[in-house]
C-alpha cells in the first residue's frame, strides 16, 4: 500500500500528462468546489453503461495511451 502523499503525487503527474498543466488545474478546482460522491457516480455509470462497454472503453483508452507513450 502506498501513502496518501504518493497517491496525490502520482495522480497529479497523471493528470498533467493527460490534460496538461492548465486543464489539470481546472480539474482540481472543479473537484474542490463541487461536492462529488464517487459511489453515486459509479452507480450512475453502471446504469448508463454495461460492464462490457465500460471494459471495452477502458481497454481502448489503455491501448491509446500505451501507443502514445503516456
PQR file with spaces between the fields and no chain letter, atoms N, CA, C, O and H, PARSE charges and radii, in Angstrom:
ATOM       1  N    UNK     1       0.847   -1.172    0.000 -0.4000 1.5000
ATOM       2  CA   UNK     1       0.000    0.000    0.000 -0.0000 2.0000
ATOM       3  C    UNK     1       0.893    1.237    0.000  0.5500 1.7000
ATOM       4  O    UNK     1       1.882    1.303    0.730 -0.5500 1.4000
ATOM       5  N    UNK     2       0.527    2.221   -0.835 -0.4000 1.5000
ATOM       6  CA   UNK     2       1.310    3.455   -0.889 -0.0000 2.0000
ATOM       7  C    UNK     2       0.662    4.522   -0.008  0.5500 1.7000
ATOM       8  O    UNK     2      -0.512    4.428    0.350 -0.5500 1.4000
ATOM       9  H    UNK     2      -0.277    2.167   -1.428  0.4000 1.0000
ATOM      10  N    UNK     3       1.449    5.529    0.326 -0.4000 1.5000
ATOM      11  CA   UNK     3       0.958    6.576    1.222 -0.0000 2.0000
ATOM      12  C    UNK     3       0.026    7.543    0.487  0.5500 1.7000
ATOM      13  O    UNK     3      -0.019    7.567   -0.743 -0.5500 1.4000
ATOM      14  H    UNK     3       2.402    5.606    0.034  0.4000 1.0000
ATOM      15  N    UNK     4      -0.711    8.335    1.259 -0.4000 1.5000
ATOM      16  CA   UNK     4      -1.591    9.346    0.678 -0.0000 2.0000
ATOM      17  C    UNK     4      -0.798   10.346   -0.159  0.5500 1.7000
ATOM      18  O    UNK     4      -1.252   10.774   -1.220 -0.5500 1.4000
ATOM      19  H    UNK     4      -0.675    8.316    2.259  0.4000 1.0000
ATOM      20  N    UNK     5       0.381   10.716    0.322 -0.4000 1.5000
ATOM      21  CA   UNK     5       1.230   11.659   -0.403 -0.0000 2.0000
ATOM      22  C    UNK     5       1.642   11.088   -1.756  0.5500 1.7000
ATOM      23  O    UNK     5       1.636   11.798   -2.762 -0.5500 1.4000
ATOM      24  H    UNK     5       0.750   10.368    1.184  0.4000 1.0000
ATOM      25  N    UNK     6       2.001    9.805   -1.780 -0.4000 1.5000
ATOM      26  CA   UNK     6       2.378    9.167   -3.050 -0.0000 2.0000
ATOM      27  C    UNK     6       1.194    9.110   -4.015  0.5500 1.7000
ATOM      28  O    UNK     6       1.365    9.319   -5.216 -0.5500 1.4000
ATOM      29  H    UNK     6       2.006    9.229   -0.964  0.4000 1.0000
ATOM      30  N    UNK     7       0.011    8.833   -3.505 -0.4000 1.5000
ATOM      31  CA   UNK     7      -1.187    8.796   -4.351 -0.0000 2.0000
ATOM      32  C    UNK     7      -1.438   10.170   -4.961  0.5500 1.7000
ATOM      33  O    UNK     7      -1.701   10.284   -6.158 -0.5500 1.4000
ATOM      34  H    UNK     7      -0.128    8.663   -2.530  0.4000 1.0000
ATOM      35  N    UNK     8      -1.354   11.221   -4.129 -0.4000 1.5000
ATOM      36  CA   UNK     8      -1.571   12.581   -4.649 -0.0000 2.0000
ATOM      37  C    UNK     8      -0.529   12.944   -5.691  0.5500 1.7000
ATOM      38  O    UNK     8      -0.855   13.542   -6.717 -0.5500 1.4000
ATOM      39  H    UNK     8      -1.140   11.128   -3.156  0.4000 1.0000
ATOM      40  N    UNK     9       0.711   12.590   -5.438 -0.4000 1.5000
ATOM      41  CA   UNK     9       1.789   12.903   -6.371 -0.0000 2.0000
ATOM      42  C    UNK     9       1.604   12.188   -7.709  0.5500 1.7000
ATOM      43  O    UNK     9       1.722   12.798   -8.772 -0.5500 1.4000
ATOM      44  H    UNK     9       0.976   12.104   -4.605  0.4000 1.0000
ATOM      45  N    UNK    10       1.312   10.888   -7.640 -0.4000 1.5000
ATOM      46  CA   UNK    10       1.094   10.118   -8.875 -0.0000 2.0000
ATOM      47  C    UNK    10      -0.136   10.616   -9.616  0.5500 1.7000
ATOM      48  O    UNK    10      -0.121   10.731  -10.842 -0.5500 1.4000
ATOM      49  H    UNK    10       1.217   10.393   -6.777  0.4000 1.0000
ATOM      50  N    UNK    11      -1.196   10.911   -8.881 -0.4000 1.5000
ATOM      51  CA   UNK    11      -2.420   11.411   -9.502 -0.0000 2.0000
ATOM      52  C    UNK    11      -2.196   12.717  -10.236  0.5500 1.7000
ATOM      53  O    UNK    11      -2.681   12.898  -11.352 -0.5500 1.4000
ATOM      54  H    UNK    11      -1.208   10.817   -7.886  0.4000 1.0000
ATOM      55  N    UNK    12      -1.466   13.623   -9.618 -0.4000 1.5000
ATOM      56  CA   UNK    12      -1.185   14.905  -10.248 -0.0000 2.0000
ATOM      57  C    UNK    12      -0.322   14.733  -11.490  0.5500 1.7000
ATOM      58  O    UNK    12      -0.544   15.403  -12.499 -0.5500 1.4000
ATOM      59  H    UNK    12      -1.072   13.476   -8.711  0.4000 1.0000
ATOM      60  N    UNK    13       0.667   13.835  -11.425 -0.4000 1.5000
ATOM      61  CA   UNK    13       1.504   13.567  -12.611 -0.0000 2.0000
ATOM      62  C    UNK    13       0.651   13.029  -13.757  0.5500 1.7000
ATOM      63  O    UNK    13       0.807   13.454  -14.902 -0.5500 1.4000
ATOM      64  H    UNK    13       0.848   13.290  -10.606  0.4000 1.0000
ATOM      65  N    UNK    14      -0.247   12.100  -13.452 -0.4000 1.5000
ATOM      66  CA   UNK    14      -1.110   11.523  -14.482 -0.0000 2.0000
ATOM      67  C    UNK    14      -2.028   12.588  -15.079  0.5500 1.7000
ATOM      68  O    UNK    14      -2.189   12.667  -16.296 -0.5500 1.4000
ATOM      69  H    UNK    14      -0.374   11.755  -12.522  0.4000 1.0000
ATOM      70  N    UNK    15      -2.623   13.402  -14.216 -0.4000 1.5000
ATOM      71  CA   UNK    15      -3.498   14.473  -14.702 -0.0000 2.0000
ATOM      72  C    UNK    15      -2.756   15.437  -15.612  0.5500 1.7000
ATOM      73  O    UNK    15      -3.250   15.771  -16.690 -0.5500 1.4000
ATOM      74  H    UNK    15      -2.492   13.338  -13.227  0.4000 1.0000
ATOM      75  N    UNK    16      -1.576   15.891  -15.197 -0.4000 1.5000
ATOM      76  CA   UNK    16      -0.857   16.862  -16.016 -0.0000 2.0000
ATOM      77  C    UNK    16      -0.364   16.254  -17.317  0.5500 1.7000
ATOM      78  O    UNK    16      -0.334   16.934  -18.343 -0.5500 1.4000
ATOM      79  H    UNK    16      -1.175   15.620  -14.322  0.4000 1.0000
ATOM      80  N    UNK    17       0.026   14.975  -17.292 -0.4000 1.5000
ATOM      81  CA   UNK    17       0.427   14.315  -18.541 -0.0000 2.0000
ATOM      82  C    UNK    17      -0.757   14.183  -19.489  0.5500 1.7000
ATOM      83  O    UNK    17      -0.615   14.379  -20.697 -0.5500 1.4000
ATOM      84  H    UNK    17       0.001   14.423  -16.459  0.4000 1.0000
ATOM      85  N    UNK    18      -1.899   13.859  -18.955 -0.4000 1.5000
ATOM      86  CA   UNK    18      -3.073   13.612  -19.775 -0.0000 2.0000
ATOM      87  C    UNK    18      -3.762   14.903  -20.221  0.5500 1.7000
ATOM      88  O    UNK    18      -4.174   15.028  -21.375 -0.5500 1.4000
ATOM      89  H    UNK    18      -2.014   13.700  -17.974  0.4000 1.0000
ATOM      90  N    UNK    19      -3.886   15.866  -19.296 -0.4000 1.5000
ATOM      91  CA   UNK    19      -4.657   17.075  -19.576 -0.0000 2.0000
ATOM      92  C    UNK    19      -3.803   18.304  -19.851  0.5500 1.7000
ATOM      93  O    UNK    19      -4.281   19.272  -20.444 -0.5500 1.4000
ATOM      94  H    UNK    19      -3.552   15.764  -18.358  0.4000 1.0000
ATOM      95  N    UNK    20      -2.562   18.274  -19.433 -0.4000 1.5000
ATOM      96  CA   UNK    20      -1.734   19.479  -19.489 -0.0000 2.0000
ATOM      97  C    UNK    20      -1.890   20.243  -18.185  0.5500 1.7000
ATOM      98  O    UNK    20      -2.812   19.986  -17.411 -0.5500 1.4000
ATOM      99  H    UNK    20      -2.174   17.488  -18.951  0.4000 1.0000
ATOM     100  N    UNK    21      -0.983   21.185  -17.945 -0.4000 1.5000
ATOM     101  CA   UNK    21      -0.968   21.906  -16.672 -0.0000 2.0000
ATOM     102  C    UNK    21      -2.242   22.704  -16.418  0.5500 1.7000
ATOM     103  O    UNK    21      -2.807   22.636  -15.327 -0.5500 1.4000
ATOM     104  H    UNK    21      -0.234   21.394  -18.574  0.4000 1.0000
ATOM     105  N    UNK    22      -2.692   23.447  -17.399 -0.4000 1.5000
ATOM     106  CA   UNK    22      -3.846   24.321  -17.216 -0.0000 2.0000
ATOM     107  C    UNK    22      -5.117   23.514  -16.978  0.5500 1.7000
ATOM     108  O    UNK    22      -5.868   23.801  -16.046 -0.5500 1.4000
ATOM     109  H    UNK    22      -2.232   23.503  -18.286  0.4000 1.0000
ATOM     110  N    UNK    23      -5.362   22.512  -17.812 -0.4000 1.5000
ATOM     111  CA   UNK    23      -6.578   21.712  -17.661 -0.0000 2.0000
ATOM     112  C    UNK    23      -6.546   20.867  -16.386  0.5500 1.7000
ATOM     113  O    UNK    23      -7.591   20.638  -15.777 -0.5500 1.4000
ATOM     114  H    UNK    23      -4.751   22.280  -18.570  0.4000 1.0000
ATOM     115  N    UNK    24      -5.378   20.408  -15.977 -0.4000 1.5000
ATOM     116  CA   UNK    24      -5.270   19.668  -14.715 -0.0000 2.0000
ATOM     117  C    UNK    24      -5.631   20.582  -13.548  0.5500 1.7000
ATOM     118  O    UNK    24      -6.313   20.160  -12.614 -0.5500 1.4000
ATOM     119  H    UNK    24      -4.529   20.594  -16.471  0.4000 1.0000
ATOM     120  N    UNK    25      -5.178   21.820  -13.600 -0.4000 1.5000
ATOM     121  CA   UNK    25      -5.511   22.793  -12.557 -0.0000 2.0000
ATOM     122  C    UNK    25      -7.015   23.076  -12.545  0.5500 1.7000
ATOM     123  O    UNK    25      -7.623   23.194  -11.481 -0.5500 1.4000
ATOM     124  H    UNK    25      -4.624   22.163  -14.359  0.4000 1.0000
ATOM     125  N    UNK    26      -7.600   23.183  -13.727 -0.4000 1.5000
ATOM     126  CA   UNK    26      -9.059   23.385  -13.800 -0.0000 2.0000
ATOM     127  C    UNK    26      -9.797   22.203  -13.199  0.5500 1.7000
ATOM     128  O    UNK    26     -10.778   22.383  -12.478 -0.5500 1.4000
ATOM     129  H    UNK    26      -7.106   23.087  -14.591  0.4000 1.0000
ATOM     130  N    UNK    27      -9.332   20.991  -13.491 -0.4000 1.5000
ATOM     131  CA   UNK    27      -9.952   19.789  -12.934 -0.0000 2.0000
ATOM     132  C    UNK    27      -9.902   19.826  -11.410  0.5500 1.7000
ATOM     133  O    UNK    27     -10.904   19.572  -10.742 -0.5500 1.4000
ATOM     134  H    UNK    27      -8.535   20.844  -14.077  0.4000 1.0000
ATOM     135  N    UNK    28      -8.738   20.144  -10.873 -0.4000 1.5000
ATOM     136  CA   UNK    28      -8.600   20.199   -9.421 -0.0000 2.0000
ATOM     137  C    UNK    28      -9.543   21.237   -8.815  0.5500 1.7000
ATOM     138  O    UNK    28     -10.149   20.993   -7.772 -0.5500 1.4000
ATOM     139  H    UNK    28      -7.924   20.351  -11.416  0.4000 1.0000
ATOM     140  N    UNK    29      -9.666   22.385   -9.463 -0.4000 1.5000
ATOM     141  CA   UNK    29     -10.570   23.429   -8.964 -0.0000 2.0000
ATOM     142  C    UNK    29     -12.020   22.947   -8.999  0.5500 1.7000
ATOM     143  O    UNK    29     -12.784   23.209   -8.070 -0.5500 1.4000
ATOM     144  H    UNK    29      -9.174   22.582  -10.311  0.4000 1.0000
ATOM     145  N    UNK    30     -12.397   22.250  -10.056 -0.4000 1.5000
ATOM     146  CA   UNK    30     -13.763   21.730  -10.153 -0.0000 2.0000
ATOM     147  C    UNK    30     -14.056   20.728   -9.054  0.5500 1.7000
ATOM     148  O    UNK    30     -15.127   20.769   -8.449 -0.5500 1.4000
ATOM     149  H    UNK    30     -11.776   22.037  -10.810  0.4000 1.0000
ATOM     150  N    UNK    31     -13.132   19.841   -8.791 -0.4000 1.5000
ATOM     151  CA   UNK    31     -13.318   18.831   -7.753 -0.0000 2.0000
ATOM     152  C    UNK    31     -13.448   19.490   -6.388  0.5500 1.7000
ATOM     153  O    UNK    31     -14.271   19.074   -5.572 -0.5500 1.4000
ATOM     154  H    UNK    31     -12.262   19.808   -9.283  0.4000 1.0000
ATOM     155  N    UNK    32     -12.650   20.501   -6.139 -0.4000 1.5000
ATOM     156  CA   UNK    32     -12.671   21.147   -4.831 -0.0000 2.0000
ATOM     157  C    UNK    32     -13.928   21.972   -4.604  0.5500 1.7000
ATOM     158  O    UNK    32     -14.400   22.071   -3.471 -0.5500 1.4000
ATOM     159  H    UNK    32     -11.982   20.839   -6.802  0.4000 1.0000
ATOM     160  N    UNK    33     -14.481   22.567   -5.659 -0.4000 1.5000
ATOM     161  CA   UNK    33     -15.621   23.454   -5.434 -0.0000 2.0000
ATOM     162  C    UNK    33     -16.959   22.744   -5.538  0.5500 1.7000
ATOM     163  O    UNK    33     -17.958   23.266   -5.043 -0.5500 1.4000
ATOM     164  H    UNK    33     -14.098   22.486   -6.579  0.4000 1.0000
ATOM     165  N    UNK    34     -17.019   21.576   -6.161 -0.4000 1.5000
ATOM     166  CA   UNK    34     -18.276   20.860   -6.304 -0.0000 2.0000
ATOM     167  C    UNK    34     -18.283   19.618   -5.422  0.5500 1.7000
ATOM     168  O    UNK    34     -17.298   18.882   -5.365 -0.5500 1.4000
ATOM     169  H    UNK    34     -16.207   21.152   -6.563  0.4000 1.0000
ATOM     170  N    UNK    35     -19.396   19.390   -4.736 -0.4000 1.5000
ATOM     171  CA   UNK    35     -19.472   18.134   -3.973 -0.0000 2.0000
ATOM     172  C    UNK    35     -19.469   16.959   -4.951  0.5500 1.7000
ATOM     173  O    UNK    35     -20.151   16.995   -5.975 -0.5500 1.4000
ATOM     174  H    UNK    35     -20.196   19.988   -4.782  0.4000 1.0000
ATOM     175  N    UNK    36     -18.710   15.936   -4.635 -0.4000 1.5000
ATOM     176  CA   UNK    36     -18.569   14.808   -5.545 -0.0000 2.0000
ATOM     177  C    UNK    36     -18.697   13.526   -4.752  0.5500 1.7000
ATOM     178  O    UNK    36     -17.931   13.281   -3.820 -0.5500 1.4000
ATOM     179  H    UNK    36     -18.155   15.907   -3.803  0.4000 1.0000
ATOM     180  N    UNK    37     -19.666   12.712   -5.122 -0.4000 1.5000
ATOM     181  CA   UNK    37     -19.895   11.426   -4.468 -0.0000 2.0000
ATOM     182  C    UNK    37     -19.474   10.328   -5.439  0.5500 1.7000
ATOM     183  O    UNK    37     -20.228    9.966   -6.342 -0.5500 1.4000
ATOM     184  H    UNK    37     -20.288   12.911   -5.879  0.4000 1.0000
ATOM     185  N    UNK    38     -18.264    9.802   -5.246 -0.4000 1.5000
ATOM     186  CA   UNK    38     -17.724    8.799   -6.160 -0.0000 2.0000
ATOM     187  C    UNK    38     -18.634    7.580   -6.254  0.5500 1.7000
ATOM     188  O    UNK    38     -18.855    7.054   -7.345 -0.5500 1.4000
ATOM     189  H    UNK    38     -17.652   10.096   -4.512  0.4000 1.0000
ATOM     190  N    UNK    39     -19.160    7.130   -5.126 -0.4000 1.5000
ATOM     191  CA   UNK    39     -20.016    5.940   -5.125 -0.0000 2.0000
ATOM     192  C    UNK    39     -21.255    6.168   -5.982  0.5500 1.7000
ATOM     193  O    UNK    39     -21.625    5.301   -6.774 -0.5500 1.4000
ATOM     194  H    UNK    39     -18.981    7.557   -4.240  0.4000 1.0000
ATOM     195  N    UNK    40     -21.896    7.317   -5.834 -0.4000 1.5000
ATOM     196  CA   UNK    40     -23.083    7.642   -6.648 -0.0000 2.0000
ATOM     197  C    UNK    40     -22.705    7.731   -8.115  0.5500 1.7000
ATOM     198  O    UNK    40     -23.429    7.228   -8.975 -0.5500 1.4000
ATOM     199  H    UNK    40     -21.595    8.021   -5.191  0.4000 1.0000
ATOM     200  N    UNK    41     -21.576    8.366   -8.411 -0.4000 1.5000
ATOM     201  CA   UNK    41     -21.113    8.498   -9.794 -0.0000 2.0000
ATOM     202  C    UNK    41     -20.922    7.118  -10.423  0.5500 1.7000
ATOM     203  O    UNK    41     -21.346    6.887  -11.555 -0.5500 1.4000
ATOM     204  H    UNK    41     -20.987    8.774   -7.713  0.4000 1.0000
ATOM     205  N    UNK    42     -20.285    6.200   -9.690 -0.4000 1.5000
ATOM     206  CA   UNK    42     -20.056    4.841  -10.200 -0.0000 2.0000
ATOM     207  C    UNK    42     -21.384    4.115  -10.420  0.5500 1.7000
ATOM     208  O    UNK    42     -21.550    3.423  -11.425 -0.5500 1.4000
ATOM     209  H    UNK    42     -19.941    6.388   -8.770  0.4000 1.0000
ATOM     210  N    UNK    43     -22.329    4.268   -9.489 -0.4000 1.5000
ATOM     211  CA   UNK    43     -23.627    3.617   -9.645 -0.0000 2.0000
ATOM     212  C    UNK    43     -24.342    4.150  -10.878  0.5500 1.7000
ATOM     213  O    UNK    43     -24.930    3.382  -11.639 -0.5500 1.4000
ATOM     214  H    UNK    43     -22.193    4.830   -8.673  0.4000 1.0000
ATOM     215  N    UNK    44     -24.293    5.458  -11.076 -0.4000 1.5000
ATOM     216  CA   UNK    44     -24.913    6.056  -12.260 -0.0000 2.0000
ATOM     217  C    UNK    44     -24.249    5.565  -13.534  0.5500 1.7000
ATOM     218  O    UNK    44     -24.926    5.297  -14.527 -0.5500 1.4000
ATOM     219  H    UNK    44     -23.815    6.082  -10.458  0.4000 1.0000
ATOM     220  N    UNK    45     -22.928    5.445  -13.512 -0.4000 1.5000
ATOM     221  CA   UNK    45     -22.212    4.963  -14.689 -0.0000 2.0000
ATOM     222  C    UNK    45     -22.607    3.522  -14.998  0.5500 1.7000
ATOM     223  O    UNK    45     -22.800    3.151  -16.156 -0.5500 1.4000
ATOM     224  H    UNK    45     -22.378    5.663  -12.706  0.4000 1.0000
ATOM     225  N    UNK    46     -22.723    2.723  -13.947 -0.4000 1.5000
ATOM     226  CA   UNK    46     -23.112    1.324  -14.140 -0.0000 2.0000
ATOM     227  C    UNK    46     -24.496    1.205  -14.760  0.5500 1.7000
ATOM     228  O    UNK    46     -24.748    0.286  -15.540 -0.5500 1.4000
ATOM     229  H    UNK    46     -22.567    3.024  -13.007  0.4000 1.0000
ATOM     230  N    UNK    47     -25.400    2.130  -14.420 -0.4000 1.5000
ATOM     231  CA   UNK    47     -26.734    2.124  -15.002 -0.0000 2.0000
ATOM     232  C    UNK    47     -26.711    2.569  -16.459  0.5500 1.7000
ATOM     233  O    UNK    47     -27.464    2.059  -17.289 -0.5500 1.4000
ATOM     234  H    UNK    47     -25.195    2.877  -13.786  0.4000 1.0000
ATOM     235  N    UNK    48     -25.832    3.535  -16.760 -0.4000 1.5000
ATOM     236  CA   UNK    48     -25.760    4.091  -18.107 -0.0000 2.0000
ATOM     237  C    UNK    48     -25.043    3.154  -19.081  0.5500 1.7000
ATOM     238  O    UNK    48     -25.450    3.015  -20.234 -0.5500 1.4000
ATOM     239  H    UNK    48     -25.221    3.949  -16.086  0.4000 1.0000
ATOM     240  N    UNK    49     -23.981    2.517  -18.609 -0.4000 1.5000
ATOM     241  CA   UNK    49     -23.184    1.637  -19.456 -0.0000 2.0000
ATOM     242  C    UNK    49     -23.119    0.250  -18.832  0.5500 1.7000
ATOM     243  O    UNK    49     -23.068    0.110  -17.610 -0.5500 1.4000
ATOM     244  H    UNK    49     -23.650    2.629  -17.672  0.4000 1.0000
ATOM     245  N    UNK    50     -23.121   -0.760  -19.668 -0.4000 1.5000
ATOM     246  CA   UNK    50     -22.951   -2.113  -19.175 -0.0000 2.0000
ATOM     247  C    UNK    50     -21.486   -2.386  -18.861  0.5500 1.7000
ATOM     248  O    UNK    50     -20.597   -1.659  -19.304 -0.5500 1.4000
ATOM     249  H    UNK    50     -23.163   -0.647  -20.661  0.4000 1.0000
ATOM     250  N    UNK    51     -21.252   -3.422  -18.106 -0.4000 1.5000
ATOM     251  CA   UNK    51     -19.890   -3.782  -17.694 -0.0000 2.0000
ATOM     252  C    UNK    51     -18.986   -4.008  -18.903  0.5500 1.7000
ATOM     253  O    UNK    51     -17.839   -3.562  -18.910 -0.5500 1.4000
ATOM     254  H    UNK    51     -21.974   -4.012  -17.745  0.4000 1.0000
ATOM     255  N    UNK    52     -19.495   -4.699  -19.925 -0.4000 1.5000
ATOM     256  CA   UNK    52     -18.669   -4.967  -21.108 -0.0000 2.0000
ATOM     257  C    UNK    52     -18.309   -3.676  -21.838  0.5500 1.7000
ATOM     258  O    UNK    52     -17.193   -3.535  -22.339 -0.5500 1.4000
ATOM     259  H    UNK    52     -20.427   -5.061  -19.918  0.4000 1.0000
ATOM     260  N    UNK    53     -19.257   -2.730  -21.901 -0.4000 1.5000
ATOM     261  CA   UNK    53     -18.979   -1.469  -22.582 -0.0000 2.0000
ATOM     262  C    UNK    53     -17.938   -0.650  -21.808  0.5500 1.7000
ATOM     263  O    UNK    53     -17.039   -0.062  -22.410 -0.5500 1.4000
ATOM     264  H    UNK    53     -20.163   -2.844  -21.494  0.4000 1.0000
ATOM     265  N    UNK    54     -18.057   -0.614  -20.490 -0.4000 1.5000
ATOM     266  CA   UNK    54     -17.065    0.093  -19.665 -0.0000 2.0000
ATOM     267  C    UNK    54     -15.693   -0.548  -19.853  0.5500 1.7000
ATOM     268  O    UNK    54     -14.688    0.148  -19.997 -0.5500 1.4000
ATOM     269  H    UNK    54     -18.786   -1.092  -20.001  0.4000 1.0000
ATOM     270  N    UNK    55     -15.661   -1.876  -19.852 -0.4000 1.5000
ATOM     271  CA   UNK    55     -14.397   -2.591  -20.011 -0.0000 2.0000
ATOM     272  C    UNK    55     -13.771   -2.308  -21.368  0.5500 1.7000
ATOM     273  O    UNK    55     -12.571   -2.048  -21.452 -0.5500 1.4000
ATOM     274  H    UNK    55     -16.478   -2.441  -19.736  0.4000 1.0000
ATOM     275  N    UNK    56     -14.565   -2.355  -22.427 -0.4000 1.5000
ATOM     276  CA   UNK    56     -14.004   -2.124  -23.760 -0.0000 2.0000
ATOM     277  C    UNK    56     -13.525   -0.693  -23.921  0.5500 1.7000
ATOM     278  O    UNK    56     -12.510   -0.452  -24.575 -0.5500 1.4000
ATOM     279  H    UNK    56     -15.540   -2.567  -22.359  0.4000 1.0000
ATOM     280  N    UNK    57     -14.249    0.273  -23.328 -0.4000 1.5000
ATOM     281  CA   UNK    57     -13.794    1.664  -23.383 -0.0000 2.0000
ATOM     282  C    UNK    57     -12.476    1.829  -22.620  0.5500 1.7000
ATOM     283  O    UNK    57     -11.571    2.528  -23.077 -0.5500 1.4000
ATOM     284  H    UNK    57     -15.073    0.077  -22.798  0.4000 1.0000
ATOM     285  N    UNK    58     -12.377    1.186  -21.464 -0.4000 1.5000
ATOM     286  CA   UNK    58     -11.141    1.264  -20.678 -0.0000 2.0000
ATOM     287  C    UNK    58      -9.978    0.631  -21.437  0.5500 1.7000
ATOM     288  O    UNK    58      -8.878    1.183  -21.452 -0.5500 1.4000
ATOM     289  H    UNK    58     -13.112    0.618  -21.093  0.4000 1.0000
ATOM     290  N    UNK    59     -10.206   -0.511  -22.061 -0.4000 1.5000
ATOM     291  CA   UNK    59      -9.136   -1.177  -22.817 -0.0000 2.0000
ATOM     292  C    UNK    59      -8.718   -0.335  -24.009  0.5500 1.7000
ATOM     293  O    UNK    59      -7.529   -0.259  -24.317 -0.5500 1.4000
ATOM     294  H    UNK    59     -11.099   -0.960  -22.049  0.4000 1.0000
ATOM     295  N    UNK    60      -9.678    0.306  -24.694 -0.4000 1.5000
ATOM     296  CA   UNK    60      -9.355    1.158  -25.834 -0.0000 2.0000
ATOM     297  C    UNK    60      -8.525    2.357  -25.388  0.5500 1.7000
ATOM     298  O    UNK    60      -7.552    2.724  -26.047 -0.5500 1.4000
ATOM     299  H    UNK    60     -10.644    0.244  -24.443  0.4000 1.0000
ATOM     300  N    UNK    61      -8.909    2.963  -24.272 -0.4000 1.5000
ATOM     301  CA   UNK    61      -8.154    4.100  -23.750 -0.0000 2.0000
ATOM     302  C    UNK    61      -6.753    3.672  -23.337  0.5500 1.7000
ATOM     303  O    UNK    61      -5.780    4.384  -23.584 -0.5500 1.4000
ATOM     304  H    UNK    61      -9.700    2.665  -23.736  0.4000 1.0000
ATOM     305  N    UNK    62      -6.657    2.514  -22.710 -0.4000 1.5000
ATOM     306  CA   UNK    62      -5.346    1.988  -22.295 -0.0000 2.0000
ATOM     307  C    UNK    62      -4.451    1.764  -23.510  0.5500 1.7000
ATOM     308  O    UNK    62      -3.275    2.125  -23.490 -0.5500 1.4000
ATOM     309  H    UNK    62      -7.448    1.936  -22.509  0.4000 1.0000
ATOM     310  N    UNK    63      -5.005    1.170  -24.566 -0.4000 1.5000
ATOM     311  CA   UNK    63      -4.233    0.939  -25.791 -0.0000 2.0000
ATOM     312  C    UNK    63      -3.769    2.255  -26.394  0.5500 1.7000
ATOM     313  O    UNK    63      -2.624    2.374  -26.827 -0.5500 1.4000
ATOM     314  H    UNK    63      -5.961    0.877  -24.582  0.4000 1.0000
ATOM     315  N    UNK    64      -4.662    3.249  -26.422 -0.4000 1.5000
ATOM     316  CA   UNK    64      -4.341    4.544  -26.992 -0.0000 2.0000
ATOM     317  C    UNK    64      -3.215    5.217  -26.216  0.5500 1.7000
ATOM     318  O    UNK    64      -2.284    5.753  -26.818 -0.5500 1.4000
ATOM     319  H    UNK    64      -5.593    3.152  -26.070  0.4000 1.0000
ATOM     320  N    UNK    65      -3.288    5.197  -24.892 -0.4000 1.5000
ATOM     321  CA   UNK    65      -2.262    5.861  -24.095 -0.0000 2.0000
ATOM     322  C    UNK    65      -0.939    5.098  -24.147  0.5500 1.7000
ATOM     323  O    UNK    65       0.128    5.708  -24.074 -0.5500 1.4000
ATOM     324  H    UNK    65      -4.044    4.762  -24.403  0.4000 1.0000
ATOM     325  N    UNK    66      -0.998    3.772  -24.273 -0.4000 1.5000
ATOM     326  CA   UNK    66       0.220    2.976  -24.392 -0.0000 2.0000
ATOM     327  C    UNK    66       0.924    3.287  -25.712  0.5500 1.7000
ATOM     328  O    UNK    66       2.147    3.416  -25.761 -0.5500 1.4000
ATOM     329  H    UNK    66      -1.864    3.277  -24.333  0.4000 1.0000
ATOM     330  N    UNK    67       0.135    3.405  -26.776 -0.4000 1.5000
ATOM     331  CA   UNK    67       0.704    3.712  -28.095 -0.0000 2.0000
ATOM     332  C    UNK    67       1.334    5.093  -28.116  0.5500 1.7000
ATOM     333  O    UNK    67       2.327    5.316  -28.808 -0.5500 1.4000
ATOM     334  H    UNK    67      -0.859    3.300  -26.736  0.4000 1.0000
ATOM     335  N    UNK    68       0.750    6.037  -27.350 -0.4000 1.5000
ATOM     336  CA   UNK    68       1.255    7.406  -27.325 -0.0000 2.0000
ATOM     337  C    UNK    68       2.394    7.567  -26.327  0.5500 1.7000
ATOM     338  O    UNK    68       3.014    8.628  -26.249 -0.5500 1.4000
ATOM     339  H    UNK    68      -0.057    5.856  -26.788  0.4000 1.0000
ATOM     340  N    UNK    69       2.668    6.515  -25.568 -0.4000 1.5000
ATOM     341  CA   UNK    69       3.749    6.586  -24.590 -0.0000 2.0000
ATOM     342  C    UNK    69       3.406    7.370  -23.352  0.5500 1.7000
ATOM     343  O    UNK    69       4.296    7.887  -22.677 -0.5500 1.4000
ATOM     344  H    UNK    69       2.164    5.653  -25.632  0.4000 1.0000
ATOM     345  N    UNK    70       2.117    7.468  -23.038 -0.4000 1.5000
ATOM     346  CA   UNK    70       1.685    8.228  -21.850 -0.0000 2.0000
ATOM     347  C    UNK    70       1.689    7.334  -20.644  0.5500 1.7000
ATOM     348  O    UNK    70       1.358    7.779  -19.544 -0.5500 1.4000
ATOM     349  H    UNK    70       1.394    7.048  -23.586  0.4000 1.0000
